[in-house]
Amino acid sequence: MKQPELNPVLRFGAIFSLVGLIALTFVWELVVAPWRPELSALVGVSWLVFKLIPLLLPLPGVIRGRLYTLQWASMLVLLYFMEGVVRAFSDSSPVSRLMAGIEIGLAVVFYLCAILYVRPAKKAARAAKSLHATQSSQTIGGENGR
């Protein structure tokens, strides 16, 4: 069976938005709105910056265009979408609300790019599975008819 045509623009959109989320999280938590700055000065970093680690895990697979990685990363990014929504409505700082809006936008772009990139391969896999099931049932039916 022929491999489906995957859209490289969607892959690059997913890469761009994931890298953007990583950069945004890093800048937001270390520069713009560090949590408890008096503790950050003692330790050297805001502990909330560690929330970018889950975003780093799928990065190699997203760059390579691995379908499985894009699938589970699209679910992971929904956590950052939810965080952006909560912070957009609860933070008092206008800069934090703006950054939350950017986080929401990047999460939506990643989600849509990842889902739309994977879609043709999923359709092809379903078609191959149903074709295989049809062929095997015809083979079994043909043997029983003898």
C-alpha positions as CSV (number, residue, x, y, z in Angstrom):
1,M,0.0,0.0,0.0
2,K,1.2,3.5,-0.8
3,Q,2.4,5.7,2.0
4,P,0.2,8.7,2.7
5,E,1.4,12.2,1.7
6,L,2.3,14.1,4.9
7,N,2.2,17.9,4.9
8,P,5.7,19.3,5.8
9,V,4.1,22.7,6.5
10,L,2.1,21.2,9.4
11,R,5.2,19.5,10.7
12,F,7.1,22.7,10.7
13,G,4.1,24.5,12.3
14,A,4.2,21.9,15.1
15,I,8.0,22.3,15.6
16,F,7.7,26.1,15.6
17,S,4.9,26.2,18.1
18,L,6.5,23.6,20.4
19,V,9.8,25.5,20.4
20,G,7.8,28.7,21.0
21,L,6.1,27.1,24.0
22,I,9.4,26.0,25.4
23,A,10.9,29.5,25.0
24,L,7.8,31.2,26.3
25,T,7.7,29.0,29.4
26,F,11.4,29.6,30.1
27,V,11.2,33.4,29.7
28,W,7.8,33.7,31.5
29,E,8.9,31.8,34.6
30,L,12.5,33.1,34.9
31,V,12.2,36.7,33.7
32,V,8.6,38.0,33.5
33,A,6.8,36.4,36.4
34,P,9.1,34.4,38.6
35,W,7.3,32.7,41.5
36,R,8.4,34.1,44.8
37,P,11.4,36.1,43.6
38,E,13.0,36.1,47.1
39,L,13.4,32.3,46.9
40,S,14.4,32.4,43.3
41,A,17.4,34.6,44.2
42,L,18.5,32.1,46.8
43,V,18.1,29.0,44.6
44,G,19.0,30.7,41.3
45,V,15.9,29.7,39.4
46,S,12.1,29.7,39.8
47,W,11.0,26.1,40.4
48,L,8.1,26.6,38.0
49,V,10.6,26.7,35.1
50,F,10.7,22.9,35.5
51,K,7.3,22.7,33.9
52,L,9.1,23.1,30.6
53,I,10.7,19.6,31.0
54,P,7.6,17.7,29.7
55,L,7.8,19.9,26.6
56,L,11.4,18.9,26.0
57,L,10.6,15.2,25.9
58,P,8.7,15.1,22.6
59,L,10.9,17.6,20.9
60,P,13.3,15.1,19.1
61,G,10.3,13.1,17.9
62,V,8.4,16.1,16.7
63,I,11.4,17.4,14.8
64,R,11.8,14.0,13.1
65,G,8.0,13.9,12.3
66,R,7.3,10.7,14.3
67,L,3.6,10.1,14.2
68,Y,3.3,8.4,17.6
69,T,5.2,11.3,19.3
70,L,3.0,13.9,17.6
71,Q,-0.1,12.0,18.9
72,W,0.9,11.9,22.5
73,A,2.4,15.4,22.4
74,S,-0.9,16.8,21.2
75,M,-2.5,15.5,24.4
76,L,0.4,16.8,26.5
77,V,0.0,20.3,25.1
78,L,-3.6,20.5,26.2
79,L,-2.2,20.8,29.8
80,Y,-0.4,24.0,28.7
81,F,-3.5,25.2,27.0
82,M,-5.5,24.8,30.2
83,E,-2.7,26.6,32.2
84,G,-2.9,29.4,29.7
85,V,-6.6,29.8,30.1
86,V,-6.4,29.7,33.9
87,R,-3.6,32.3,34.0
88,A,-5.3,34.5,31.4
89,F,-8.3,34.8,33.7
90,S,-6.6,34.8,37.1
91,D,-3.3,36.7,36.8
92,S,-3.5,40.3,37.8
93,S,-0.5,41.4,35.7
94,P,-1.3,42.5,32.1
95,V,2.0,41.1,30.9
96,S,1.2,37.7,32.4
97,R,-2.2,37.8,30.8
98,L,-0.6,38.6,27.5
99,M,1.8,35.8,27.8
100,A,-1.0,33.4,28.8
101,G,-2.8,34.4,25.5
102,I,0.4,33.6,23.6
103,E,0.6,30.3,25.4
104,I,-3.0,29.5,24.4
105,G,-2.3,30.4,20.8
106,L,0.9,28.3,20.6
107,A,-0.8,25.4,22.2
108,V,-3.7,25.6,19.8
109,V,-1.4,25.9,16.8
110,F,0.6,22.8,18.0
111,Y,-2.5,20.8,18.6
112,L,-4.0,21.5,15.2
113,C,-0.8,21.0,13.3
114,A,0.0,17.8,15.0
115,I,-3.6,16.4,14.6
116,L,-3.8,17.4,10.9
117,Y,-0.3,16.1,10.2
118,V,-1.1,12.7,11.6
119,R,-4.6,12.4,10.1
120,P,-3.6,11.1,6.6
121,A,-1.4,8.3,8.1
122,K,-4.2,7.3,10.5
123,K,-6.7,7.1,7.6
124,A,-4.3,5.0,5.6
125,A,-3.7,2.7,8.6
126,R,-7.5,2.3,9.0
127,A,-8.0,1.6,5.3
128,A,-5.2,-1.0,5.3
129,K,-6.6,-2.7,8.4
130,S,-10.1,-2.9,6.9
131,L,-8.6,-4.1,3.6
132,H,-6.7,-6.8,5.5
133,A,-9.8,-7.8,7.4
134,T,-11.8,-8.0,4.2
135,Q,-9.1,-10.1,2.4
136,S,-8.8,-12.5,5.4
137,S,-12.5,-13.0,5.7
138,Q,-12.8,-13.7,1.9
139,T,-9.9,-16.2,2.2
140,I,-11.6,-18.0,5.2
141,G,-15.0,-17.9,3.3
142,G,-13.4,-19.3,0.2
143,E,-11.8,-22.2,2.1
144,N,-15.1,-23.0,3.9
145,G,-17.0,-23.1,0.6
146,R,-15.0,-25.9,-0.8
